[in-house]
Amino acid sequence: MDALANLVAQARERAIIVPGSGINAGNILLVAQKSNACEFHSGLGTQLPYGSKNYLRFENEIRRMASALAGWNRPTLFVRGGAET
């Protein structure tokens, strides 16, 4: 996770580092807090295996992920033009 946090810090506004692979409602807040990333990728293959039509299960996991991040305030990573961003 330290390597990911370093990539996010180094990329600044030049590129968006998008953590993925295994991200779910149970770990997205930890990934966010440890990496300082602002965007995430989750295929949620464990919630909706390829070919499945159970979209409600998928939607519920997305809601749980959003809820997990709802109160998190991403820290300021760098200063641009004299103002924090």
C-alpha positions in Angstrom: 0.0 0.0 0.0 3.0 2.3 0.6 4.0 2.0 -3.0 0.5 2.9 -4.1 0.5 6.0 -1.8 3.9 7.0 -3.3 2.5 6.8 -6.8 -0.5 8.9 -5.9 1.7 11.5 -4.3 4.1 11.6 -7.2 1.4 11.8 -9.9 -0.3 14.8 -8.3 -2.5 16.4 -11.0 -0.5 15.0 -13.9 -2.2 11.6 -13.8 -4.9 9.8 -11.8 -3.7 6.6 -10.0 -6.7 4.2 -9.8 -6.3 1.4 -7.4 -8.2 -1.8 -8.3 -8.3 -5.6 -8.1 -10.1 -6.8 -5.0 -11.6 -3.5 -4.0 -15.0 -4.0 -2.2 -17.1 -2.4 0.5 -15.1 -4.1 3.1 -11.8 -2.6 2.2 -12.4 0.5 0.1 -12.1 2.9 3.0 -8.8 1.4 4.1 -7.4 1.6 0.5 -8.6 5.2 0.3 -7.0 6.2 3.6 -3.7 4.4 3.0 -3.3 5.5 -0.7 -4.9 8.9 -0.7 -6.4 7.9 -4.1 -9.6 9.7 -5.2 -10.8 7.2 -7.8 -11.1 3.4 -7.6 -11.8 0.5 -9.9 -13.8 -2.5 -8.8 -15.2 -5.1 -11.2 -16.9 -6.7 -8.2 -16.5 -10.1 -9.8 -17.2 -11.7 -6.4 -20.5 -10.0 -6.3 -21.6 -10.4 -9.9 -19.7 -13.2 -11.5 -19.4 -13.0 -15.3 -22.7 -13.9 -17.0 -24.8 -13.4 -13.8 -27.9 -11.3 -14.1 -28.3 -10.5 -10.4 -27.8 -6.8 -10.8 -29.4 -6.0 -7.5 -26.6 -7.7 -5.6 -24.1 -5.6 -7.7 -26.0 -2.4 -7.0 -26.1 -3.1 -3.3 -22.4 -3.5 -3.1 -21.9 -0.2 -5.0 -24.1 1.5 -2.4 -22.1 -0.1 0.4 -18.9 1.2 -1.1 -20.3 4.7 -1.5 -21.5 4.6 2.1 -18.1 3.4 3.3 -16.5 6.5 1.7 -19.3 9.0 2.5 -17.7 10.5 5.6 -14.1 10.4 4.4 -12.3 13.6 3.6 -9.4 13.1 1.3 -6.4 15.0 2.7 -4.7 17.7 0.7 -1.7 16.2 -1.2 0.0 19.2 -2.7 -0.1 23.0 -3.2 -0.7 24.4 -6.7 -0.5 28.1 -7.4 -0.3 29.0 -3.8 -3.6 27.3 -2.9 -4.1 23.9 -1.5 -5.7 21.3 -3.8 
